[in-house]
Amino acid sequence: MGITLAWKAIGIFDSGVGGLTVLKEVVKTLPQEDTIYFGDTARFPYGTKSPETVIRYSLEIASFLVKRDIKLLVVACNTASAVSLEALQNELSIPIVGVIEPGARRAVATTRSGKVGVIGTEGTIKSSAYAKAIKRMNQEVEVITRACPMFVPLAEEGWVDNEVARLTARTYLQGLTEEGVDTLVLGCTHYPLLKGVIADVMGNGVKLVDSAEETARAVAEILRNNGLLRPSSEKGNHHYFVTDVPAGFIRIGNRLLGEKLGDVYQVSLDDNRESEEPKGEAE
Ligand code: DGL
């Protein structure tokens, strides 16, 4: 149909709703672009699962999105970025942007003391993906990591600024402040929502690195360098696919984006092997 590559959508996936923090930044940076978001809500969370399982899920989702003819894939989930990027790169011929490299790059550029803290899910921290990426960029930087699994349910519940959130943040993060980190990477889709309490516990001297913002910059740069940007006069459309009933996704997603989500379709990845049609539109 003569459609040029630039007119295709950006595909973004996450284990659930949290990746909307990345989508939000991508849309803010590139409002002219169409996006297709995939939240694997039926199999959420990924942070507690084995790398083998997360890799399999990631490949299934990537195949679903590639069939919808995307021009670039954003792996918004830190856990999936940490363990599946190589497998995805081996399978796909389009550019793939994970959240680890951009976050690591910003952390290295930000630290003055040479001590960087990284927080994320069990899966992300166990993979050492951030530590490896930071060390690749600067051997001298010391990386101190901490898994903070309770932050995910707190963010989903909207408990981001109450006593429970503050106590949880203090319990997880006190060790990091004592270690003297001056930069902290929010290495999970949900953590930007808890920025306020995290910043309070870490204190004024510590800079927070939001992987979502850095990832959006990386996406813009890759599209620009490859001549794949749509004209800036355009306004993008946004579509959402989830694997569980969409009600919870819509409720939390609306709060997360601060606006109403567009159409959310429930799909089954099993059906995707036989047919590309979404199972139905909800609400
Ligand atoms: N999206 C995940 C991440 O950024 C957090 C939620 C989960 O455990 O699936 O690591």
Boltz pocket constraint, residues with backbone or C-beta under 6 A from the ligand:
constraints:
  - pocket:
      binder: B
      contacts: [[A, 14], [A, 15], [A, 16], [A, 18], [A, 19], [A, 44], [A, 45], [A, 46], [A, 47], [A, 48], [A, 76], [A, 77], [A, 78], [A, 79], [A, 80], [A, 120], [A, 121], [A, 124], [A, 152], [A, 187], [A, 188], [A, 189], [A, 190]]
      max_distance: 6.0
